[in-house]
Amino acid sequence: MKTPFILPIAATFLAATVLLAQEPASEFVGLAKIRPELKSRRVGSYDRSGGNADNVSGVADGAKVNIMEVKGAGIITHIWITLAPGADTLNRNDVIIRMFWDGKTFPSVEAPVGAFFGNGWGEAYNFVSAPLAATPGWGRSYVSYFAMPFSEGARIEIENQSGRKIDALYFNIDYAEVPQLPPDLGRFHAWYNHQVTEALPGGENEWGLLGPSGKNLDGKRNYVFADIKGRGHLVGVNYYVNCPSTMWYGEGDEMIFIDGDTQPTLNGTGTEDYFNTSWSPKELFQHPYFGYARVNNETGWLGRTHLYRFHIADPIYFAKSCRYTIEHGDNNNLTLDLASVAYWYQDTASPLPRSFTKQERQPLPAITPSDIHLWRDAWRKAHGNSPTLWGNERQP
């Protein structure tokens, strides 16, 4: 009785399959498709007089500037920003970028401009990945290719908290204007976090040097990349680690709790493993999806390291919630100065967990050779202050 209905459906499916089979299996095929419903638009800082003053100049300390404010529906496809003076004078950790979608009064993106695009601590160094980049040059330019859809308008704001004026702010933001946004496109989110983690009462027992290691099953003391309520998927993180010890900081596992699970839905095997490397590397390496854009050059793992991973081919999906965390050392035993920017999509523009003040964002100072010499002096005195003490003698 149902055969007459099944045959047309089967024929349609077969025709679609044949059509797809005839199309070359290449992501670049999409570039050849004509999209008459789309119209390219740009907002930028170009000189409206036709001259060469292509910037917003003299952004005062404490001022906010809208670099994009448009109505309607569209998808941001490209952002380029650069600032003057350079990072040695104008701290990129104290210039904040915020993005507001669909007329919301709260931002769904908020982070220091440097940390968002892949330069931590207010420093300047080359960063290369598929969705984000920090380019060469004394001032650096910052680039994003993340798709950022909106259905009822978009606003992007820069706030200067640096303590001095921004001499020049340049930007180009490209987007596709659409008559109506497809309903299955989520809203882009990004959140900056910063925390100085606390060691365990028994000490910083990395690699079990102080005794047997404890256990961590619930992740309650983990560092949090993001704590998300709603439906969506994670697409990555920039992770900035400042380690005050020569010990390896990366025995901590990523632990991702999805849809209210009380134990990790996804549990990793170590920090370097999550970032697709192994055996505690200290080498610059930049893959489109993961890598180490900055590594310390001190003794052991003392100093600053920037790790990143983008879930472009392997998003992490959630229906109700996602708590995206990582241990700070095995069983959260290390004091570390950690900062991060996590990136994800949600089905609706949502508020972020919290904002950080300028003071709360400040990184702790670097441990210097003088500090290590003072540690050695204190150790010698604690061991009897013999003039022949070498430095690795053990107490009986």
Sequence and secondary structure as in RCSB ss.txt:
>XXXX:A:sequence
MKTPFILPIAATFLAATVLLAQEPASEFVGLAKIRPELKSRRVGSYDRSGGNADNVSGVADGAKVNIMEVKGAGI
ITHIWITLAPGADTLNRNDVIIRMFWDGKTFPSVEAPVGAFFGNGWGEAYNFVSAPLAATPGWGRSYVSYFAMPF
SEGARIEIENQSGRKIDALYFNIDYAEVPQLPPDLGRFHAWYNHQVTEALPGGENEWGLLGPSGKNLDGKRNYVF
ADIKGRGHLVGVNYYVNCPSTMWYGEGDEMIFIDGDTQPTLNGTGTEDYFNTSWSPKELFQHPYFGYARVNNETG
WLGRTHLYRFHIADPIYFAKSCRYTIEHGDNNNLTLDLASVAYWYQDTASPLPRSFTKQERQPLPAITPSDIHLW
RDAWRKAHGNSPTLWGNERQP
>XXXX:A:secstr
  HHHHHHHHHHHHHHHHHHHHS S TTHHHHS  TT EEEEEE   TTSSS  SEEEE TT EEEEEEE SEEE
EEEEEEEEES TTTS GGGEEEEEEETT SS SEEEEHHHHHT  TT    EE SSEEE SSSS EEEE   EEE
SS EEEEEEE SSS EEEEEEEEEEEEESS  TT  EEEEEEEEEE   BTTB  GGGTTS     SS TTSEEE
EEEESSEEEEEEEEEEEESSSS STT  EEEEETT SS SEE S HHHHTT  S   S EE SSEEEEE   SST
T EEEEEEEE SSS EEESSEEEEEE SSGGG    EEEEEEEEEESS    S    HHHH       HHHHHHH
HHHHHHHTT  TT  S     
